[in-house]
Amino acid sequence: MNWIDLRHKAQLIPIFSINDVLKWFPEETENQVSVQLSRFVSSNQLSQLRNGLYLLTEYQINNPFLMANAIRDPSYISLETALNYYGLIPDIPSAVTSVTIRKTKTYETPFSKFIYRSIKPDLFFGFEFIRPNPDNNMGYNLALPEKALLDYLQLNPHINSLKELRLRKDQDLNQIKMSEFAKHFAYRVQNLVNQINENE
């Protein structure tokens, strides 16, 4: 495996794993591939997002959302990041926050900090796939605004009142969708959702 061959393959999938490389070059051993990838990282031809996951350094990804799902899969962007994206909270998060059915974990990369918080599998719903550029298949899973708020309330049990969140009143939430989603959550979260409905 040389750099030209790897670059040609990786241009189709700019974010790829060591397992992808092994499929592209089945004649190579895992050890050979690991050594070569380490050399390409050292020469700045590749960027390592986490152990075993790489990005073509020449490939400019200005939106860290595009990396979020690849770094930890399955996951979807939610919590503070999604709430800020939808204009529901004024605070600008210092990291890209997602939820996953895997263990809670944080990754520091050259591009951004990525935080993944664990939820139960039966709460892993309420998101959509966003593809910013129709010319390629790259995209990311993003929570619907109602689900992002519910995820946040679920994972922050210290919140007893929505006033603590400083939710913007000028942003609309679908109350029917919110109530339907809330049925799957803890009783405490359902009570907080009722506060939203009562204030409408």
N, C-alpha and C positions, 0 to 999 in steps of 0.2 A: 504494500500500500504506500503510494507516494502522495505528496500534497496535491498535485494536480488532479489525481483520481478522486481523492477525498473531497476536494473543493467542488468538483463536478457533481458528485452525489449529494453533497450537503446543500447545494444551492436550491435543491428541491425541498429540503427540510432544514431551514437554517438553524433551528434548535433541534439537536439530536442527541441520542444516548449512545453509550458504548455498545449496547445491544444492537442498535441500528447499524453501527459500523461493522459489527461481526456478521450481520446479514448481508451487507453490501460486499464484504470481502471474506467469504466463507473459507478461503484457503489460508487465512491468517489465524493464528492462535490468539486467545484473549490476552496473553502476556505481551505478544508482539504489538497488538493494537494499543494496549495501555501505554507501552513505552513510546510508541509513535505519537499518540495523542498528547502525552506529557511534553514531548519535544515541540509540538506545534503550539502548545500553551506557552512554553518558555520563550518561543520566538514571536509570541503575540499574534500568531495567525488564527488561533482559537482563544476564546474566552471560556473559562470554566464557571458555570452557573452554580453548580453543586457537584458533589462527588458523582462521577459517571454521566454528567449532562453538560453539553457543550454548545457554543454558539460561534458561528463564523464571525470573527472580529470585524471583518469588512462590512458585514450586514448591519446596517444602521437601524436599530429598533428604538424609536423615540418614545414609544408607549410601553411602559413596564407591565401594563395589563397583559400584553401579548406573551410575556414570560411566565406569568403567575401560575397558569394551569399546568404548564410544562414542568415547572420546578417540583410541584407536588401534585400528583394525580391519584385519585380524582379530587377536584376541588372547584370552588367557584368564588369569585371576588364578592365580598359582602362586608358586613360590619362598618367600621368607620369610613373605609374607603368608598364603599358604595353609597353610604349615607351622604358623604360629602359630594360625591359625583352627581347625585340627584338634587343637591342643594337643600337637603333636609337639615343638615347641621352646618354651622359656620366654621368649625375647626378643620384645619387642613392636616390630615394624618401624615406622620413622618415615615410611614411604611405602607406597603400594599398589603391589606388584610384580607384574608380569605378564610373559608371554612372547609373542612375536610372530614371524611369518616376515618381517616388515619390519625396517628398520634399528633398532638400539638407540637409544632416545631417552628423555628425561626431560621432563615437563611440570610446571610449577609453576602451580597454580590457586588461587583463593580458598578452595577447599574442602579440598584435600589435594595432596600431591605424588604424581605417578604416574610410575613407572619401568617401562620396557618393554625387555626384553632379547631379542636376536634368537636364534632357533634355526633349524635346518634344517627345511625343509617336512616331511621324513619323520618328524620328531619332534613334529609338531603334532597331537597326539591325547591321549586320556586325560583328558578334561574333560567336565563336564556343565553343562547350562543350569539355573540356579536362578532361579525366579520367586517372590520373597518375597510379593508381593501378588497373589492370584488375580483381583483386580478389574481389573488392567491387564496389559499385555504386557511391562512393563519387567522386565528381569532381567539376569543376568550369567553369563558362562562361568567356571567354577571347576574347577581341576585336582582330580582324585581325589588322596587323600593319597599314594598310592604314586607317582603321576606327579609331584607337587610335589617330592617328595624326589629323584627321578631328575633332574628339571630342575635342581634346585639343585646336585647333584653334577656334572652335565654342565657347568654354567656357572661352576663354581668349581674349576678344575683344581688349585688349591693344596691341596685337601683330600685327604689320603692315608689318613685314618682317621675312622671315624664318631664316635669319641670327641670329635673337634673340634666336632661338631654339638650335643653334649649332648642327644641324643634322649631323650625321656621313655620309660621302659621300660613304663609302664602303658598306653600307647596302642598298640592293635593295628594292624598292617599286614597286608594280605592278601599272604602270601608267594608264592602261586601267581601272582597278578596282577602282583606286583612282578617276578618272574622273567620273565614273559612280556613285560612292558614293557621290561625291561632288555636284551632281545635286540636292540633297535634302537639301543642306546646304545654309547658307546665302551667298549673293553675295560677301561679303568681303572674306569669306573662299574660294570661287571658284577662286577669283583672286590670292590668295596665292598659291593655287594648281597649277595655271598656271605658277607661278614662278618656281615650281619644274620641270614642263614639259619643260620649256624654258632652264633650266640649265642642262638638260640631254644631 
